[in-house]
Amino acid sequence: MRRIETHAFARAGLVGNPSDGYFGKTISLSIRDFAARIVIYDWPTLEILPSAEDHVRFDSLAELAEDVRRNGYYGALRLVTASLKKFHDYCVEHNVELPQRNFTIRYDTDVPRQVGLAGSSAIITATFRALMRFYEVEIPLEVLPNWILATERDELRIMAGLQDRVAQTYEGLVYMDFERAKMERDGYGTYRRLDLELLPPLYLAYQLQLSEESGVVHTNLRERWDRGEPEVISAMREFAALTDRFHDALQARQYDELGKIIDANFDLRRSIMSINPGHLQMVETARACGASAHFAGSGGAIIGTYRDEATFGRLKQELGRQGCRVIKPKIEDR
């Protein structure tokens, strides 16, 4: 009996977020401290095994309500189910004839939920990887993020952009250019891995009590973009410019400049989007400690640069007082 295991790491956006869905540019990296994992093996019938986090028993109605608030009505189960359906759609659309072979699939994840670390897309990415290996189907690397995004957008009505899916598909440190002409011509952007050795010291902090669904955060922004609001259009161009500035400073190892760009990215985001007061407090606390800071994703987690161990110690202490966990993210497999 064949047994296949796959994974996909959490993701943190360094710069450019949230312009990925608006023909912008971003740079993101894999956070190897957290991952979604899929196990798939031959079985007479197709069966999806719920994970321990797909709760069906509760101590009270209040506990059930809190679980729904955090995880939705189906938890991660809906992500896996939608992935199976969308993989089938890909095969039908591309005339890939699948063998009559069934499987059992099980999943688990330790990516903190709804804090902007791309936990949902990690589950979908890992599921696609498992199905590709199980059925020996190749989906081109540059195309795969589109199908992962379509799983969330089309099947589950989750508002999102390509950044998370590209970062989790390519892994490492990834520069992404979603220039409109290329996107409309090819269906995907220009994606390029960068040297991880260029990165300065980074910290990541997250607060589970401040979790917030990314689709809710981005819905209003999409509506304003679609209306052609000048402030939003201008901001997306500026996010792209910040990404190119970050790329150049990274190549030159100008670490002070990188910190300034990270701060500028958050300040620009704040100028066009409402910010959860708790999330804002995290950023302001980190900056008061002498670090740069902005959202790793949609909110609930922040990332930035720091100068030395004394600064990192202050981050742990001060953000810890707010209930945050602060880590030095693992970005390489060593």
Buried (B, 14 or more C-beta within 10 A) or exposed (E): EEEBEBBBBBBBBBBBBBBBBBBBBBBBBBBBBBBBBBBBBEEEEEEBEBBEBBBEEEEEEEEBEEBEEBBBEBBBBBBBBBBBEBBEBBBEEEEBEBEEEEBBBBBBBEBBBBBBBBBBBBBBBBBBBBBBBBBEBEBEEBBBBBBBBBBBBBBBEBBBBBBBBBBBBBBBBBBBBBBEEBBEEEEBBBBEEBEEEBBBBBBBBBBBEBBBBBBEBBEBBBEBBEEEBEEBBEBBBBBBBBBBBBBEBBEEEBBEBBBBBBBBBBEBBBEBBEBBEBBBBBBEBBBEBBBBBBBBBBBBBBBBBBBEEEBBEBBBEBBEEBEBBBBEBBBEEE
